[in-house]
């Protein structure tokens, strides 16, 4: 007796496993995102980093402007 849906099962089972894996990874990232932010909040404070970058960019732009107009 010939199995009519053998090739379809061979294709759909790995696709279903892949989709389930993607959903599992996205849900674990979603639920672990907040605790990771609370743990590393002091180390990687976004506002402090952006202020430091603005000051550095201002200093480099100042030196570039001075060197350009000489």
PDB file of N, CA, C and O in Angstrom:
ATOM      1  N   UNK A   1       0.841  -1.182   0.000  1.00  0.00           N
ATOM      2  CA  UNK A   1       0.000   0.000   0.000  1.00  0.00           C
ATOM      3  C   UNK A   1       0.893   1.256   0.000  1.00  0.00           C
ATOM      4  O   UNK A   1       1.839   1.351   0.782  1.00  0.00           O
ATOM      5  N   UNK A   2       0.592   2.185  -0.857  1.00  0.00           N
ATOM      6  CA  UNK A   2       1.392   3.397  -0.999  1.00  0.00           C
ATOM      7  C   UNK A   2       0.960   4.435   0.032  1.00  0.00           C
ATOM      8  O   UNK A   2      -0.232   4.634   0.266  1.00  0.00           O
ATOM      9  N   UNK A   3       1.941   5.093   0.645  1.00  0.00           N
ATOM     10  CA  UNK A   3       1.627   6.139   1.626  1.00  0.00           C
ATOM     11  C   UNK A   3       1.465   7.466   0.880  1.00  0.00           C
ATOM     12  O   UNK A   3       2.450   7.987   0.359  1.00  0.00           O
ATOM     13  N   UNK A   4       0.268   8.021   0.813  1.00  0.00           N
ATOM     14  CA  UNK A   4       0.051   9.204  -0.035  1.00  0.00           C
ATOM     15  C   UNK A   4       0.666  10.490   0.518  1.00  0.00           C
ATOM     16  O   UNK A   4       1.076  11.350  -0.261  1.00  0.00           O
ATOM     17  N   UNK A   5       0.740  10.640   1.835  1.00  0.00           N
ATOM     18  CA  UNK A   5       1.208  11.914   2.385  1.00  0.00           C
ATOM     19  C   UNK A   5       2.592  11.796   3.022  1.00  0.00           C
ATOM     20  O   UNK A   5       2.940  12.588   3.898  1.00  0.00           O
ATOM     21  N   UNK A   6       3.371  10.826   2.596  1.00  0.00           N
ATOM     22  CA  UNK A   6       4.688  10.627   3.197  1.00  0.00           C
ATOM     23  C   UNK A   6       5.602  11.822   2.938  1.00  0.00           C
ATOM     24  O   UNK A   6       6.290  12.301   3.840  1.00  0.00           O
ATOM     25  N   UNK A   7       5.597  12.302   1.677  1.00  0.00           N
ATOM     26  CA  UNK A   7       6.476  13.431   1.341  1.00  0.00           C
ATOM     27  C   UNK A   7       6.015  14.709   2.034  1.00  0.00           C
ATOM     28  O   UNK A   7       6.840  15.523   2.450  1.00  0.00           O
ATOM     29  N   UNK A   8       4.705  14.886   2.159  1.00  0.00           N
ATOM     30  CA  UNK A   8       4.209  16.076   2.846  1.00  0.00           C
ATOM     31  C   UNK A   8       4.587  16.049   4.319  1.00  0.00           C
ATOM     32  O   UNK A   8       4.989  17.070   4.875  1.00  0.00           O
ATOM     33  N   UNK A   9       4.462  14.888   4.954  1.00  0.00           N
ATOM     34  CA  UNK A   9       4.846  14.782   6.365  1.00  0.00           C
ATOM     35  C   UNK A   9       6.336  15.028   6.533  1.00  0.00           C
ATOM     36  O   UNK A   9       6.769  15.654   7.500  1.00  0.00           O
ATOM     37  N   UNK A  10       7.115  14.528   5.582  1.00  0.00           N
ATOM     38  CA  UNK A  10       8.565  14.716   5.656  1.00  0.00           C
ATOM     39  C   UNK A  10       8.932  16.197   5.560  1.00  0.00           C
ATOM     40  O   UNK A  10       9.956  16.618   6.096  1.00  0.00           O
ATOM     41  N   UNK A  11       8.110  16.978   4.887  1.00  0.00           N
ATOM     42  CA  UNK A  11       8.374  18.408   4.744  1.00  0.00           C
ATOM     43  C   UNK A  11       7.785  19.216   5.894  1.00  0.00           C
ATOM     44  O   UNK A  11       8.439  20.121   6.413  1.00  0.00           O
ATOM     45  N   UNK A  12       6.556  18.900   6.298  1.00  0.00           N
ATOM     46  CA  UNK A  12       5.863  19.731   7.283  1.00  0.00           C
ATOM     47  C   UNK A  12       6.348  19.514   8.709  1.00  0.00           C
ATOM     48  O   UNK A  12       6.290  20.442   9.515  1.00  0.00           O
ATOM     49  N   UNK A  13       6.817  18.333   9.042  1.00  0.00           N
ATOM     50  CA  UNK A  13       7.273  18.101  10.419  1.00  0.00           C
ATOM     51  C   UNK A  13       8.502  18.955  10.746  1.00  0.00           C
ATOM     52  O   UNK A  13       8.504  19.587  11.803  1.00  0.00           O
ATOM     53  N   UNK A  14       9.554  19.017   9.906  1.00  0.00           N
ATOM     54  CA  UNK A  14      10.677  19.918  10.230  1.00  0.00           C
ATOM     55  C   UNK A  14      10.277  21.390  10.222  1.00  0.00           C
ATOM     56  O   UNK A  14      10.801  22.176  11.011  1.00  0.00           O
ATOM     57  N   UNK A  15       9.352  21.772   9.336  1.00  0.00           N
ATOM     58  CA  UNK A  15       8.887  23.166   9.328  1.00  0.00           C
ATOM     59  C   UNK A  15       8.162  23.497  10.627  1.00  0.00           C
ATOM     60  O   UNK A  15       8.349  24.578  11.186  1.00  0.00           O
ATOM     61  N   UNK A  16       7.344  22.581  11.105  1.00  0.00           N
ATOM     62  CA  UNK A  16       6.645  22.803  12.373  1.00  0.00           C
ATOM     63  C   UNK A  16       7.606  22.887  13.541  1.00  0.00           C
ATOM     64  O   UNK A  16       7.419  23.701  14.446  1.00  0.00           O
ATOM     65  N   UNK A  17       8.633  22.052  13.526  1.00  0.00           N
ATOM     66  CA  UNK A  17       9.639  22.099  14.594  1.00  0.00           C
ATOM     67  C   UNK A  17      10.391  23.422  14.542  1.00  0.00           C
ATOM     68  O   UNK A  17      10.674  24.015  15.583  1.00  0.00           O
ATOM     69  N   UNK A  18      10.716  23.888  13.345  1.00  0.00           N
ATOM     70  CA  UNK A  18      11.422  25.164  13.202  1.00  0.00           C
ATOM     71  C   UNK A  18      10.562  26.329  13.681  1.00  0.00           C
ATOM     72  O   UNK A  18      11.059  27.224  14.365  1.00  0.00           O
ATOM     73  N   UNK A  19       9.288  26.326  13.332  1.00  0.00           N
ATOM     74  CA  UNK A  19       8.386  27.391  13.779  1.00  0.00           C
ATOM     75  C   UNK A  19       8.230  27.356  15.296  1.00  0.00           C
ATOM     76  O   UNK A  19       8.220  28.403  15.944  1.00  0.00           O
ATOM     77  N   UNK A  20       8.109  26.154  15.866  1.00  0.00           N
ATOM     78  CA  UNK A  20       7.999  26.040  17.325  1.00  0.00           C
ATOM     79  C   UNK A  20       9.270  26.531  18.007  1.00  0.00           C
ATOM     80  O   UNK A  20       9.202  27.151  19.068  1.00  0.00           O
ATOM     81  N   UNK A  21      10.426  26.263  17.411  1.00  0.00           N
ATOM     82  CA  UNK A  21      11.697  26.730  17.978  1.00  0.00           C
ATOM     83  C   UNK A  21      11.790  28.253  17.935  1.00  0.00           C
ATOM     84  O   UNK A  21      12.248  28.876  18.893  1.00  0.00           O
ATOM     85  N   UNK A  22      11.358  28.850  16.830  1.00  0.00           N
ATOM     86  CA  UNK A  22      11.384  30.315  16.717  1.00  0.00           C
ATOM     87  C   UNK A  22      10.452  30.942  17.745  1.00  0.00           C
ATOM     88  O   UNK A  22      10.812  31.931  18.383  1.00  0.00           O
ATOM     89  N   UNK A  23       9.263  30.383  17.914  1.00  0.00           N
ATOM     90  CA  UNK A  23       8.319  30.915  18.902  1.00  0.00           C
ATOM     91  C   UNK A  23       8.885  30.770  20.309  1.00  0.00           C
ATOM     92  O   UNK A  23       8.760  31.687  21.121  1.00  0.00           O
ATOM     93  N   UNK A  24       9.504  29.636  20.607  1.00  0.00           N
ATOM     94  CA  UNK A  24      10.089  29.413  21.928  1.00  0.00           C
ATOM     95  C   UNK A  24      11.210  30.407  22.215  1.00  0.00           C
ATOM     96  O   UNK A  24      11.286  30.956  23.314  1.00  0.00           O
ATOM     97  N   UNK A  25      12.077  30.639  21.240  1.00  0.00           N
ATOM     98  CA  UNK A  25      13.187  31.584  21.434  1.00  0.00           C
ATOM     99  C   UNK A  25      12.658  32.998  21.616  1.00  0.00           C
ATOM    100  O   UNK A  25      13.162  33.735  22.464  1.00  0.00           O
ATOM    101  N   UNK A  26      11.654  33.395  20.839  1.00  0.00           N
ATOM    102  CA  UNK A  26      11.123  34.754  20.972  1.00  0.00           C
ATOM    103  C   UNK A  26      10.432  34.951  22.319  1.00  0.00           C
ATOM    104  O   UNK A  26      10.542  36.020  22.920  1.00  0.00           O
ATOM    105  N   UNK A  27       9.721  33.930  22.797  1.00  0.00           N
ATOM    106  CA  UNK A  27       9.066  34.061  24.102  1.00  0.00           C
ATOM    107  C   UNK A  27      10.075  34.100  25.243  1.00  0.00           C
ATOM    108  O   UNK A  27       9.901  34.864  26.192  1.00  0.00           O
ATOM    109  N   UNK A  28      11.121  33.294  25.166  1.00  0.00           N
ATOM    110  CA  UNK A  28      12.134  33.342  26.227  1.00  0.00           C
ATOM    111  C   UNK A  28      12.845  34.686  26.223  1.00  0.00           C
ATOM    112  O   UNK A  28      13.150  35.221  27.289  1.00  0.00           O
ATOM    113  N   UNK A  29      13.119  35.246  25.040  1.00  0.00           N
ATOM    114  CA  UNK A  29      13.735  36.575  24.993  1.00  0.00           C
ATOM    115  C   UNK A  29      12.795  37.620  25.582  1.00  0.00           C
ATOM    116  O   UNK A  29      13.227  38.506  26.320  1.00  0.00           O
ATOM    117  N   UNK A  30      11.507  37.515  25.253  1.00  0.00           N
ATOM    118  CA  UNK A  30      10.536  38.490  25.744  1.00  0.00           C
ATOM    119  C   UNK A  30      10.439  38.459  27.266  1.00  0.00           C
ATOM    120  O   UNK A  30      10.395  39.511  27.904  1.00  0.00           O
ATOM    121  N   UNK A  31      10.406  37.265  27.854  1.00  0.00           N
ATOM    122  CA  UNK A  31      10.258  37.167  29.303  1.00  0.00           C
ATOM    123  C   UNK A  31      11.563  37.388  30.049  1.00  0.00           C
ATOM    124  O   UNK A  31      11.537  37.721  31.234  1.00  0.00           O
ATOM    125  N   UNK A  32      12.704  37.211  29.392  1.00  0.00           N
ATOM    126  CA  UNK A  32      13.984  37.448  30.059  1.00  0.00           C
ATOM    127  C   UNK A  32      14.512  38.857  29.829  1.00  0.00           C
ATOM    128  O   UNK A  32      15.514  39.243  30.432  1.00  0.00           O
ATOM    129  N   UNK A  33      13.864  39.623  28.978  1.00  0.00           N
ATOM    130  CA  UNK A  33      14.371  40.953  28.650  1.00  0.00           C
ATOM    131  C   UNK A  33      14.322  41.884  29.856  1.00  0.00           C
ATOM    132  O   UNK A  33      15.307  42.566  30.136  1.00  0.00           O
ATOM    133  N   UNK A  34      13.223  41.932  30.566  1.00  0.00           N
ATOM    134  CA  UNK A  34      13.096  42.816  31.725  1.00  0.00           C
ATOM    135  C   UNK A  34      14.077  42.476  32.846  1.00  0.00           C
ATOM    136  O   UNK A  34      14.746  43.381  33.343  1.00  0.00           O
ATOM    137  N   UNK A  35      14.195  41.219  33.266  1.00  0.00           N
ATOM    138  CA  UNK A  35      15.178  40.928  34.318  1.00  0.00           C
ATOM    139  C   UNK A  35      16.600  41.261  33.902  1.00  0.00           C
ATOM    140  O   UNK A  35      17.395  41.711  34.728  1.00  0.00           O
ATOM    141  N   UNK A  36      16.934  41.049  32.637  1.00  0.00           N
ATOM    142  CA  UNK A  36      18.285  41.389  32.193  1.00  0.00           C
ATOM    143  C   UNK A  36      18.493  42.898  32.216  1.00  0.00           C
ATOM    144  O   UNK A  36      19.587  43.359  32.542  1.00  0.00           O
ATOM    145  N   UNK A  37      17.465  43.680  31.878  1.00  0.00           N
ATOM    146  CA  UNK A  37      17.592  45.134  31.962  1.00  0.00           C
ATOM    147  C   UNK A  37      17.802  45.579  33.401  1.00  0.00           C
ATOM    148  O   UNK A  37      18.604  46.477  33.656  1.00  0.00           O
ATOM    149  N   UNK A  38      17.098  44.966  34.346  1.00  0.00           N
ATOM    150  CA  UNK A  38      17.268  45.347  35.747  1.00  0.00           C
ATOM    151  C   UNK A  38      18.638  44.956  36.274  1.00  0.00           C
ATOM    152  O   UNK A  38      19.211  45.681  37.087  1.00  0.00           O
ATOM    153  N   UNK A  39      19.174  43.830  35.832  1.00  0.00           N
ATOM    154  CA  UNK A  39      20.486  43.388  36.309  1.00  0.00           C
ATOM    155  C   UNK A  39      21.580  44.309  35.781  1.00  0.00           C
ATOM    156  O   UNK A  39      22.450  44.732  36.543  1.00  0.00           O
ATOM    157  N   UNK A  40      21.550  44.624  34.495  1.00  0.00           N
ATOM    158  CA  UNK A  40      22.625  45.388  33.873  1.00  0.00           C
ATOM    159  C   UNK A  40      22.292  46.870  33.736  1.00  0.00           C
ATOM    160  O   UNK A  40      22.920  47.558  32.931  1.00  0.00           O
ATOM    161  N   UNK A  41      21.326  47.383  34.493  1.00  0.00           N
ATOM    162  CA  UNK A  41      20.890  48.771  34.304  1.00  0.00           C
ATOM    163  C   UNK A  41      21.989  49.763  34.666  1.00  0.00           C
ATOM    164  O   UNK A  41      22.200  50.738  33.945  1.00  0.00           O
ATOM    165  N   UNK A  42      22.696  49.527  35.779  1.00  0.00           N
ATOM    166  CA  UNK A  42      23.734  50.471  36.197  1.00  0.00           C
ATOM    167  C   UNK A  42      24.935  50.435  35.260  1.00  0.00           C
ATOM    168  O   UNK A  42      25.581  51.456  35.026  1.00  0.00           O
ATOM    169  N   UNK A  43      25.222  49.271  34.736  1.00  0.00           N
ATOM    170  CA  UNK A  43      26.390  49.155  33.875  1.00  0.00           C
ATOM    171  C   UNK A  43      26.171  49.811  32.526  1.00  0.00           C
ATOM    172  O   UNK A  43      27.056  50.493  32.008  1.00  0.00           O
ATOM    173  N   UNK A  44      24.995  49.604  31.958  1.00  0.00           N
ATOM    174  CA  UNK A  44      24.729  50.086  30.607  1.00  0.00           C
ATOM    175  C   UNK A  44      23.572  51.078  30.635  1.00  0.00           C
ATOM    176  O   UNK A  44      22.527  50.835  30.032  1.00  0.00           O
ATOM    177  N   UNK A  45      23.755  52.172  31.318  1.00  0.00           N
ATOM    178  CA  UNK A  45      22.708  53.183  31.374  1.00  0.00           C
ATOM    179  C   UNK A  45      22.724  53.961  30.062  1.00  0.00           C
ATOM    180  O   UNK A  45      23.735  54.563  29.699  1.00  0.00           O
ATOM    181  N   UNK A  46      21.621  53.944  29.370  1.00  0.00           N
ATOM    182  CA  UNK A  46      21.570  54.507  28.022  1.00  0.00           C
ATOM    183  C   UNK A  46      21.739  56.024  28.054  1.00  0.00           C
ATOM    184  O   UNK A  46      22.391  56.592  27.178  1.00  0.00           O
ATOM    185  N   UNK A  47      21.160  56.682  29.054  1.00  0.00           N
ATOM    186  CA  UNK A  47      21.251  58.140  29.090  1.00  0.00           C
ATOM    187  C   UNK A  47      22.686  58.589  29.338  1.00  0.00           C
ATOM    188  O   UNK A  47      23.135  59.569  28.742  1.00  0.00           O
ATOM    189  N   UNK A  48      23.415  57.886  30.211  1.00  0.00           N
ATOM    190  CA  UNK A  48      24.811  58.256  30.456  1.00  0.00           C
ATOM    191  C   UNK A  48      25.657  58.043  29.209  1.00  0.00           C
ATOM    192  O   UNK A  48      26.512  58.864  28.877  1.00  0.00           O
ATOM    193  N   UNK A  49      25.412  56.949  28.532  1.00  0.00           N
ATOM    194  CA  UNK A  49      26.194  56.671  27.333  1.00  0.00           C
ATOM    195  C   UNK A  49      25.925  57.707  26.252  1.00  0.00           C
ATOM    196  O   UNK A  49      26.850  58.119  25.552  1.00  0.00           O
ATOM    197  N   UNK A  50      24.677  58.133  26.103  1.00  0.00           N
ATOM    198  CA  UNK A  50      24.374  59.092  25.050  1.00  0.00           C
ATOM    199  C   UNK A  50      24.959  60.463  25.377  1.00  0.00           C
ATOM    200  O   UNK A  50      25.400  61.169  24.470  1.00  0.00           O
ATOM    201  N   UNK A  51      24.974  60.857  26.656  1.00  0.00           N
ATOM    202  CA  UNK A  51      25.571  62.144  27.029  1.00  0.00           C
ATOM    203  C   UNK A  51      27.070  62.121  26.762  1.00  0.00           C
ATOM    204  O   UNK A  51      27.618  63.084  26.227  1.00  0.00           O
ATOM    205  N   UNK A  52      27.735  61.033  27.127  1.00  0.00           N
ATOM    206  CA  UNK A  52      29.166  60.933  26.877  1.00  0.00           C
ATOM    207  C   UNK A  52      29.465  60.965  25.385  1.00  0.00           C
ATOM    208  O   UNK A  52      30.446  61.578  24.964  1.00  0.00           O
ATOM    209  N   UNK A  53      28.652  60.332  24.603  1.00  0.00           N
ATOM    210  CA  UNK A  53      28.875  60.341  23.163  1.00  0.00           C
ATOM    211  C   UNK A  53      28.660  61.735  22.586  1.00  0.00           C
ATOM    212  O   UNK A  53      29.381  62.139  21.674  1.00  0.00           O
ATOM    213  N   UNK A  54      27.680  62.477  23.100  1.00  0.00           N
ATOM    214  CA  UNK A  54      27.452  63.832  22.598  1.00  0.00           C
ATOM    215  C   UNK A  54      28.651  64.720  22.908  1.00  0.00           C
ATOM    216  O   UNK A  54      29.078  65.507  22.064  1.00  0.00           O
ATOM    217  N   UNK A  55      29.199  64.593  24.128  1.00  0.00           N
ATOM    218  CA  UNK A  55      30.358  65.409  24.480  1.00  0.00           C
ATOM    219  C   UNK A  55      31.559  65.047  23.619  1.00  0.00           C
ATOM    220  O   UNK A  55      32.283  65.932  23.162  1.00  0.00           O
ATOM    221  N   UNK A  56      31.774  63.769  23.396  1.00  0.00           N
ATOM    222  CA  UNK A  56      32.902  63.353  22.557  1.00  0.00           C
ATOM    223  C   UNK A  56      32.711  63.832  21.128  1.00  0.00           C
ATOM    224  O   UNK A  56      33.660  64.293  20.493  1.00  0.00           O
ATOM    225  N   UNK A  57      31.491  63.725  20.618  1.00  0.00           N
ATOM    226  CA  UNK A  57      31.234  64.175  19.254  1.00  0.00           C
ATOM    227  C   UNK A  57      31.419  65.680  19.133  1.00  0.00           C
ATOM    228  O   UNK A  57      31.920  66.159  18.116  1.00  0.00           O
ATOM    229  N   UNK A  58      31.021  66.435  20.159  1.00  0.00           N
ATOM    230  CA  UNK A  58      31.199  67.876  20.124  1.00  0.00           C
ATOM    231  C   UNK A  58      32.683  68.231  20.109  1.00  0.00           C
ATOM    232  O   UNK A  58      33.104  69.125  19.375  1.00  0.00           O
ATOM    233  N   UNK A  59      33.474  67.529  20.921  1.00  0.00           N
ATOM    234  CA  UNK A  59      34.916  67.804  20.950  1.00  0.00           C
ATOM    235  C   UNK A  59      35.567  67.473  19.614  1.00  0.00           C
ATOM    236  O   UNK A  59      36.410  68.229  19.132  1.00  0.00           O
ATOM    237  N   UNK A  60      35.191  66.368  19.019  1.00  0.00           N
ATOM    238  CA  UNK A  60      35.793  66.013  17.733  1.00  0.00           C
ATOM    239  C   UNK A  60      35.354  66.979  16.646  1.00  0.00           C
ATOM    240  O   UNK A  60      36.153  67.332  15.779  1.00  0.00           O
ATOM    241  N   UNK A  61      34.098  67.415  16.674  1.00  0.00           N
ATOM    242  CA  UNK A  61      33.650  68.386  15.675  1.00  0.00           C
ATOM    243  C   UNK A  61      34.377  69.707  15.847  1.00  0.00           C
ATOM    244  O   UNK A  61      34.693  70.373  14.862  1.00  0.00           O
ATOM    245  N   UNK A  62      34.648  70.096  17.097  1.00  0.00           N
ATOM    246  CA  UNK A  62      35.380  71.329  17.350  1.00  0.00           C
ATOM    247  C   UNK A  62      36.775  71.257  16.742  1.00  0.00           C
ATOM    248  O   UNK A  62      37.219  72.193  16.078  1.00  0.00           O
ATOM    249  N   UNK A  63      37.464  70.141  16.974  1.00  0.00           N
ATOM    250  CA  UNK A  63      38.818  70.010  16.433  1.00  0.00           C
ATOM    251  C   UNK A  63      38.795  69.915  14.921  1.00  0.00           C
ATOM    252  O   UNK A  63      39.700  70.427  14.261  1.00  0.00           O
ATOM    253  N   UNK A  64      37.790  69.275  14.359  1.00  0.00           N
ATOM    254  CA  UNK A  64      37.699  69.194  12.901  1.00  0.00           C
ATOM    255  C   UNK A  64      37.465  70.581  12.327  1.00  0.00           C
ATOM    256  O   UNK A  64      38.071  70.932  11.315  1.00  0.00           O
ATOM    257  N   UNK A  65      36.603  71.381  12.948  1.00  0.00           N
ATOM    258  CA  UNK A  65      36.343  72.731  12.449  1.00  0.00           C
ATOM    259  C   UNK A  65      37.580  73.606  12.562  1.00  0.00           C
ATOM    260  O   UNK A  65      37.870  74.379  11.648  1.00  0.00           O
ATOM    261  N   UNK A  66      38.316  73.503  13.662  1.00  0.00           N
ATOM    262  CA  UNK A  66      39.527  74.302  13.811  1.00  0.00           C
ATOM    263  C   UNK A  66      40.566  73.912  12.771  1.00  0.00           C
ATOM    264  O   UNK A  66      41.225  74.777  12.195  1.00  0.00           O
ATOM    265  N   UNK A  67      40.710  72.645  12.534  1.00  0.00           N
ATOM    266  CA  UNK A  67      41.719  72.216  11.569  1.00  0.00           C
ATOM    267  C   UNK A  67      41.288  72.553  10.139  1.00  0.00           C
ATOM    268  O   UNK A  67      42.141  72.743   9.272  1.00  0.00           O
ATOM    269  N   UNK A  68      40.002  72.630   9.885  1.00  0.00           N
ATOM    270  CA  UNK A  68      39.525  72.917   8.538  1.00  0.00           C
ATOM    271  C   UNK A  68      39.750  74.384   8.178  1.00  0.00           C
ATOM    272  O   UNK A  68      40.074  74.692   7.031  1.00  0.00           O
ATOM    273  N   UNK A  69      39.583  75.294   9.141  1.00  0.00           N
ATOM    274  CA  UNK A  69      39.668  76.720   8.838  1.00  0.00           C
ATOM    275  C   UNK A  69      41.077  77.281   8.979  1.00  0.00           C
ATOM    276  O   UNK A  69      41.263  78.488   8.830  1.00  0.00           O
ATOM    277  N   UNK A  70      42.051  76.467   9.256  1.00  0.00           N
ATOM    278  CA  UNK A  70      43.426  76.991   9.362  1.00  0.00           C
ATOM    279  C   UNK A  70      44.032  77.240   8.028  1.00  0.00           C
ATOM    280  O   UNK A  70      45.178  77.679   7.943  1.00  0.00           O
TER     281      UNK A  70
END
